Amino acid sequence: MSGIAQPKIAVRMTGVSKNFGGVQALNNVDLAVHAREIHALLGGNGAGKSTILKILRGVHAPTSGTVEVNGRVLSAHTPEESKRAGVAMIFQEMSLVPTLTVAQNIFLNQELKTGAGFIDDDKAVTRARALFKSLDVDVDPHALAGDLGAGQRQLTEIVKAISQDAKVLILDEPSTALSAHDVDRLFAFLKKLKADGVAIIYVSHRMDEIMRIADRATIFRDGRHIITAPVSELTLTSIIQHIVGRESKGLTGISRLSGKREQVLLELRGVSGRVKLTDLSLKVHAGEVVGIAGLLGSGRSAVARLLFGIDPVISGEVLVDGMPVKLTSPSDAIAHGIALIPEDRLRQGIVLEHSVSDNIAMSILGRISSWGWISAAKQSELARDRISALKIKTASAGAAVRTLSGGNQQKVVLAKWLASDPRIVILDEPTAGIDIGSKSEIITLIRELAGQGKAVIVISSELNELLAACDRILVMSGGQLVRDLDRAHFDPQGESDTERSMQDAEHALQRVLQEARTNV
């Protein structure tokens, strides 16, 4: 046994604790990551994953404990020290400057220079283009970051990190906005980095990705280390049990039973939009959950923007309760009982510095106000009711939303719009960056909304989420609707709601998406 080479330790964190005021985010945690491995870091929202990674990146200093990178003990605990040690991180909250170009963002604070010492933007563009080519993706280095879609922003973040020649690369939910094809490219690239000796820490709530890409996994719960083990020795069921602290079936345990499908509540007839959409016709019934699936750029989010009055209808009709409506602004949509839970909750769904109570009240200020003054009693009652109904974990209704975990921030967005009692609810990537426990709660809530007779549209890149939540799934490609399939179509053996049948259904839906891209 003595002849077997021991793996080199790239990261060793020992006895790490972190307190924020009276809150203990980490409690005596150990973490060891090998060079030449992809190490998954798992846990529910608020488990301590982001905190320990920010300590490794030098954003936070530990309250106690030691941090070593490639044998070097970090003492200053600053981003600069971690960067010099070879640590690079892609944060879940994207860090791109919207007014700079893609190339300028990639080399921000490490600008390429001419011989005379001036910033060389042309060299940055050439280098950035080569890095994107290595990922086999097409992003224009000249484009402004603010004009990019979510998927392209995520790819730019990844290229920005790898441009630093990192020895330890941390990816926090890197695939949230990526299509399945882009995820395959990312994984191929990560395997190249791993072969080159890079240690990769991979954080994701997508269990299928973890089982595909990771060598080992560490699971945190409530700020404590629970287990570290090879992924080959873990099952999906055991991972979920370690994450939530109890036995759970995850999304496969969600019942799709709801109220019966009633009258058509929302209809589009030959609708075309300024962005993406062409001759789109669809119907959504009261009491029904309809999913919209499609690869990145298929036009999924364009449907949400059009129905909420953000993007204009160029031709065709939108009908609510059988009557044509004009949706020229979000206020028009709200007046017709339409609510949108947007794709990017941080930029479009919540005001981070405002309280939970203030955020929840935003959609119905007119209802809780008199003569321009908000009733504190009505707002407090509303906040208590919504926090209880959605099980929002917060220190108080007056706590700033930024202090909440990602899953609870998303629940605040849901609470805000459900307070308006909409009849038509559109959810765009409703569980992005959310742990498996919170995902199950949100999917269950979606089913409950249908049971209340609401028409629900779910737009998602997570196929298991669509399969767990939806009665029908619409497939889009190139701005067009190409398939309209009942959920039962993906259960060819007549079975559902088991781990194996869900995997088979995901594969069947993935094949439909690939065929749709080929045929349009």
VEXZALO-686704 format. One line per 3 residues: their letters; for each residue x, y, z of C-alpha. Coordinates in steps of 0.25 Angstrom, whole numbers, plus 2048, in hexadecimal, padded with zeros to 3 digits. Layout:
VEXZALO-686704
a	X:Y:Z ~ ...;
//
This chain:
VEXZALO-686704
msg	800:800:800 ~ 80C:809:803 ~ 80F:809:7F4;
iaq	801:810:7F0 ~ 803:81F:7EE ~ 7FA:827:7F6;
pki	7F2:832:7EF ~ 7F8:840:7F0 ~ 7EF:849:7F9;
avr	7EC:856:7F1 ~ 7E3:85C:7FC ~ 7E3:859:80B;
mtg	7DA:860:814 ~ 7DA:85C:823 ~ 7D1:85F:82E;
vsk	7CB:86B:827 ~ 7C0:873:82E ~ 7B9:880:82A;
nfg	7B0:888:832 ~ 7A8:894:82C ~ 7A4:89C:839;
gvq	79C:892:841 ~ 79A:888:835 ~ 7A4:87C:834;
aln	7A5:879:825 ~ 7B0:86F:826 ~ 7B3:866:832;
nvd	7C1:85F:833 ~ 7C0:85B:824 ~ 7CB:853:81D;
lav	7CD:852:80E ~ 7D8:84C:805 ~ 7D8:84C:7F6;
har	7E2:845:7EE ~ 7E9:84A:7E2 ~ 7E4:843:7D5;
eih	7D6:841:7DA ~ 7C8:847:7D9 ~ 7C3:848:7E7;
all	7B4:84B:7E9 ~ 7B0:854:7F4 ~ 7A1:851:7F8;
ggn	797:856:802 ~ 78A:85D:803 ~ 789:86C:803;
gag	78F:872:80F ~ 798:865:812 ~ 7A5:86D:811;
kst	7AA:86A:803 ~ 7AB:878:7FE ~ 7B1:87D:80B;
ilk	7BC:873:80B ~ 7BF:876:7FD ~ 7C0:885:7FF;
ilr	7CA:882:80A ~ 7D2:87A:801 ~ 7D1:885:7F7;
gvh	7D5:890:801 ~ 7C8:897:801 ~ 7C5:893:810;
apt	7CF:890:81B ~ 7CC:884:823 ~ 7C9:886:832;
sgt	7D2:87B:835 ~ 7D9:870:82D ~ 7E4:86F:823;
vev	7E4:86F:813 ~ 7EF:869:80B ~ 7F0:86A:7FC;
ngr	7FB:860:7F5 ~ 802:860:803 ~ 802:86F:805;
vls	7FB:874:811 ~ 7F2:880:80E ~ 7F3:88A:819;
aht	7EE:898:814 ~ 7E1:892:80F ~ 7DF:89C:803;
pee	7DB:89A:7F5 ~ 7E9:89E:7F1 ~ 7F0:894:7F9;
skr	7E7:889:7F4 ~ 7E9:88D:7E6 ~ 7F8:88C:7E8;
agv	7F6:87E:7ED ~ 7EF:87A:7E0 ~ 7E0:87B:7E5;
ami	7D6:880:7DB ~ 7C7:87F:7DE ~ 7BA:881:7D5;
fqe	7B0:887:7DF ~ 7A1:883:7DE ~ 79E:892:7DE;
msl	7A5:896:7D1 ~ 7B0:8A0:7D2 ~ 7B0:8A6:7C3;
vpt	7B0:8B5:7C1 ~ 7A5:8B7:7B8 ~ 7AB:8C4:7B1;
ltv	7B8:8BD:7AD ~ 7BA:8B3:7A2 ~ 7BB:8A5:7A3;
aqn	7CA:8A5:7A1 ~ 7CC:8B1:7AB ~ 7C4:8A9:7B6;
ifl	7CD:89D:7B4 ~ 7DA:8A4:7B6 ~ 7D5:8AE:7C0;
nqe	7E0:8B1:7CA ~ 7E9:8A9:7C2 ~ 7E9:8B1:7B5;
lkt	7F2:8AE:7AA ~ 7FC:8B9:7A6 ~ 803:8BE:79A;
gag	812:8C0:79A ~ 810:8CE:79E ~ 808:8CA:7AA;
fid	7FA:8CE:7A5 ~ 7EE:8C4:7A6 ~ 7ED:8BC:799;
ddk	7DF:8B9:796 ~ 7E2:8B2:789 ~ 7EB:8A8:790;
avt	7E0:8A6:79A ~ 7D6:8A3:78F ~ 7DF:899:788;
rar	7E2:892:796 ~ 7D4:892:79A ~ 7D0:88C:78C;
alf	7DA:881:78E ~ 7D5:87E:79C ~ 7C6:87D:797;
ksl	7CB:874:78B ~ 7D2:86A:795 ~ 7C4:869:79C;
dvd	7BE:867:78E ~ 7B4:872:790 ~ 7B1:87F:788;
vdp	7B0:88C:790 ~ 7B4:899:78A ~ 7C0:89F:792;
hal	7BC:8AD:78D ~ 7AD:8AC:792 ~ 7AA:8B4:79F;
agd	7A8:8AB:7AB ~ 79A:8B1:7AE ~ 795:8AD:7A0;
lga	798:89E:7A2 ~ 78E:894:7A6 ~ 78F:88C:7B3;
gqr	796:880:7AC ~ 7A0:889:7A5 ~ 7A3:890:7B2;
qlt	7A5:883:7B9 ~ 7AF:87F:7AE ~ 7B6:88C:7AF;
eiv	7B8:88A:7BE ~ 7BE:87D:7BC ~ 7C8:882:7B2;
kai	7CB:88D:7BB ~ 7CF:883:7C6 ~ 7D7:87A:7BD;
sqd	7DF:886:7B7 ~ 7E6:888:7C5 ~ 7ED:87B:7C3;
akv	7E7:875:7D0 ~ 7EC:869:7D7 ~ 7DF:869:7DF;
lil	7D2:86C:7D8 ~ 7C5:86E:7DF ~ 7B8:86D:7D8;
dep	7AC:871:7DF ~ 79F:86D:7D7 ~ 7A7:86E:7CA;
sta	79C:868:7C1 ~ 790:86F:7C6 ~ 78D:877:7B9;
lsa	794:86D:7B0 ~ 78D:863:7A6 ~ 790:855:7A6;
hdv	799:856:79A ~ 7A1:861:7A1 ~ 7A2:859:7AE;
drl	7A8:84D:7A6 ~ 7B3:857:7A1 ~ 7B5:85D:7AF;
faf	7B7:84E:7B4 ~ 7C1:84B:7A9 ~ 7C9:858:7AC;
lkk	7C9:855:7BB ~ 7CF:847:7B8 ~ 7DA:84D:7B0;
lka	7DD:856:7BC ~ 7DD:84B:7C5 ~ 7E7:843:7BD;
dgv	7F0:84F:7BD ~ 7F0:84E:7CC ~ 7E6:858:7D0;
aii	7DD:856:7DC ~ 7CF:859:7DA ~ 7C4:85B:7E4;
yvs	7B6:85A:7DE ~ 7AA:85F:7E5 ~ 79C:85B:7DF;
hrm	78E:858:7E3 ~ 78D:84F:7D6 ~ 78F:841:7DB;
dei	790:83C:7CD ~ 79C:845:7CA ~ 7A3:840:7D7;
mri	7A2:832:7D4 ~ 7A7:834:7C6 ~ 7B3:83D:7C9;
adr	7B8:83C:7D7 ~ 7C3:833:7DD ~ 7C0:835:7EC;
ati	7B5:83D:7F3 ~ 7B4:844:801 ~ 7A7:847:807;
frd	7A4:852:811 ~ 797:854:819 ~ 795:860:823;
grh	7A3:864:822 ~ 7A9:857:825 ~ 7B1:84C:81D;
iit	7A8:840:81C ~ 7B0:837:812 ~ 7BB:836:808;
apv	7BA:82A:7FE ~ 7BD:826:7F0 ~ 7B1:829:7E8;
sel	7B1:81A:7E3 ~ 7AD:816:7F1 ~ 7A2:81F:7F2;
tlt	793:81E:7ED ~ 78A:829:7E9 ~ 781:825:7F5;
sii	78D:825:7FF ~ 792:833:7FA ~ 784:839:7FC;
qhi	783:832:80A ~ 790:838:80E ~ 78C:846:809;
vgr	77F:847:80F ~ 781:83F:81B ~ 776:835:819;
esk	771:82B:80F ~ 76C:832:802 ~ 768:82E:7F4;
glt	76B:83C:7EF ~ 763:840:7E3 ~ 75F:832:7E0;
gis	756:832:7ED ~ 74E:83E:7E8 ~ 73F:83A:7E4;
rls	73A:841:7D7 ~ 72C:83F:7DB ~ 725:84C:7DB;
gkr	717:852:7D8 ~ 711:84E:7CB ~ 714:856:7BE;
eqv	70A:860:7BC ~ 707:86B:7B2 ~ 712:871:7A9;
lle	717:87D:7B1 ~ 723:882:7A8 ~ 724:880:799;
lrg	72E:885:78F ~ 72A:886:780 ~ 735:887:776;
vsg	73D:890:77F ~ 74A:896:77A ~ 753:89F:782;
rvk	75E:8A8:77F ~ 768:89E:786 ~ 768:890:782;
ltd	75A:88C:781 ~ 753:888:774 ~ 744:884:772;
lsl	743:87E:780 ~ 735:878:783 ~ 733:871:791;
kvh	728:86F:79B ~ 729:86E:7AA ~ 71D:869:7B2;
age	719:86D:7C1 ~ 71E:862:7CA ~ 72A:85E:7C0;
vvg	739:85F:7C1 ~ 73F:861:7B4 ~ 74E:860:7B2;
iag	756:867:7A7 ~ 763:85F:7A4 ~ 76E:863:79A;
llg	77D:865:798 ~ 784:872:79B ~ 77F:87C:791;
sgr	772:875:78D ~ 769:880:792 ~ 764:87B:79F;
sav	766:888:7A7 ~ 761:890:79C ~ 753:88A:79E;
arl	754:88F:7AD ~ 758:89D:7A9 ~ 74E:89E:79E;
lfg	742:899:7A8 ~ 747:8A3:7B2 ~ 747:8AF:7A9;
idp	756:8B1:7A9 ~ 758:8AE:79A ~ 74D:8B2:790;
vis	744:8A9:788 ~ 746:8AC:779 ~ 73B:8A3:774;
gev	731:89A:779 ~ 728:899:785 ~ 729:897:794;
lvd	71C:893:79A ~ 718:892:7A9 ~ 70B:88B:7AC;
gmp	708:88B:79D ~ 709:89A:79C ~ 715:8A1:794;
vkl	71E:8A9:79D ~ 729:8B3:79B ~ 735:8B1:7A3;
tsp	73E:8BD:7A0 ~ 744:8BE:7AE ~ 745:8B6:7BB;
sda	73A:8BE:7C1 ~ 731:8B9:7B6 ~ 735:8AB:7B9;
iah	732:8AC:7C8 ~ 725:8B3:7C5 ~ 721:8A6:7BD;
gia	725:89D:7C9 ~ 733:899:7C3 ~ 73F:898:7CC;
lip	74E:895:7C8 ~ 758:88E:7D1 ~ 764:893:7C9;
edr	771:88B:7C5 ~ 77A:894:7CC ~ 775:896:7DA;
lrq	781:89F:7DE ~ 77F:8A9:7D3 ~ 770:8A8:7D0;
giv	769:8A1:7DC ~ 76E:8A7:7E9 ~ 774:8B4:7EF;
leh	77F:8AE:7F7 ~ 781:8B9:801 ~ 773:8BA:804;
svs	76C:8B2:80F ~ 764:8A5:80C ~ 757:8AC:810;
dni	75A:8B8:806 ~ 75D:8AE:7FB ~ 750:8A6:7FD;
ams	748:8B2:7FD ~ 74D:8B8:7F0 ~ 743:8B2:7E7;
ilg	737:8B7:7EF ~ 73B:8C5:7F5 ~ 72D:8CB:7F0;
ris	725:8C0:7F8 ~ 72C:8C3:805 ~ 72D:8D2:804;
swg	723:8DE:807 ~ 725:8EC:802 ~ 734:8E8:7FE;
wis	737:8E2:80B ~ 73B:8D4:80D ~ 733:8CD:819;
aak	73E:8C7:821 ~ 734:8BE:828 ~ 72F:8B8:81A;
qse	73E:8B7:815 ~ 742:8AF:822 ~ 736:8A6:821;
lar	739:8A3:812 ~ 747:8A0:815 ~ 744:897:821;
dri	73A:88F:818 ~ 743:88D:80C ~ 74F:88A:814;
sal	747:87F:81B ~ 740:87A:80F ~ 74D:878:807;
kik	756:874:813 ~ 760:87F:810 ~ 76B:87E:81A;
tas	76F:88C:81E ~ 773:892:82C ~ 768:89C:82B;
aga	75F:8A2:821 ~ 767:8AF:822 ~ 774:8A7:81E;
avr	77B:8AC:811 ~ 778:8A2:806 ~ 787:8A1:803;
tls	789:899:810 ~ 780:88E:80B ~ 785:881:804;
ggn	782:880:7F5 ~ 776:877:7F7 ~ 770:881:801;
qqk	772:88D:7F8 ~ 76B:885:7ED ~ 75F:883:7F7;
vvl	75F:892:7F9 ~ 75D:894:7EA ~ 752:88A:7EA;
akw	74C:890:7F6 ~ 74C:89E:7F0 ~ 744:89A:7E4;
las	73B:890:7EA ~ 737:89B:7F4 ~ 730:8A1:7E7;
dpr	727:895:7E6 ~ 72A:893:7D7 ~ 722:88A:7CE;
ivi	72E:887:7C4 ~ 73C:884:7CA ~ 748:883:7C2;
lde	755:87E:7C8 ~ 762:87F:7C1 ~ 76D:876:7C6;
pta	766:876:7D4 ~ 770:86D:7DB ~ 77D:872:7D5;
gid	788:871:7E0 ~ 77F:86B:7EA ~ 781:85E:7F2;
igs	779:851:7F0 ~ 771:853:7FD ~ 76C:861:7F9;
kse	76A:85C:7EA ~ 760:852:7EF ~ 759:85D:7F7;
iit	758:866:7EB ~ 754:85B:7E2 ~ 749:857:7EC;
lir	744:866:7ED ~ 743:866:7DE ~ 73A:85A:7DE;
ela	732:860:7E9 ~ 730:86D:7E0 ~ 72A:864:7D5;
gqg	721:85D:7E0 ~ 71C:86B:7E3 ~ 718:86D:7D5;
kav	723:876:7D0 ~ 72A:874:7C2 ~ 738:872:7C4;
ivi	744:873:7BA ~ 751:86D:7BF ~ 75E:871:7B6;
sse	76A:868:7BA ~ 777:863:7B5 ~ 776:858:7C0;
lne	76F:84C:7B9 ~ 76C:845:7C6 ~ 765:851:7CC;
lla	75C:852:7BF ~ 759:843:7C0 ~ 755:844:7CF;
acd	74D:851:7CE ~ 746:851:7C1 ~ 739:84B:7BA;
ril	73E:84E:7AC ~ 74B:852:7A7 ~ 74D:85C:79B;
vms	75A:85B:793 ~ 760:867:78C ~ 76B:869:782;
ggq	76F:875:77B ~ 763:87E:780 ~ 759:874:77C;
lvr	750:869:783 ~ 754:85C:77D ~ 74E:852:786;
dld	742:851:790 ~ 743:845:799 ~ 73B:83F:7A4;
rah	744:83C:7B0 ~ 740:82D:7AF ~ 747:82D:7A2;
fdp	754:82C:7A9 ~ 750:81F:7B1 ~ 750:815:7A6;
qge	74F:809:7B0 ~ 743:80F:7B7 ~ 74B:812:7C4;
sdt	74F:81F:7CA ~ 754:825:7D7 ~ 760:81C:7D9;
ers	76E:81F:7D8 ~ 770:816:7CC ~ 764:81B:7C5;
mqd	767:829:7C7 ~ 775:827:7C1 ~ 76F:820:7B5;
aeh	765:82B:7B3 ~ 770:836:7B4 ~ 778:82E:7A9;
alq	76B:82D:7A0 ~ 769:83C:7A2 ~ 777:83F:79F;
rvl	776:838:792 ~ 76A:840:78E ~ 771:84D:790;
qea	77D:848:788 ~ 773:844:77D ~ 76C:851:77D;
rtn	77A:859:77C ~ 77D:850:770 ~ 770:851:769;
v	76E:861:76A;
//
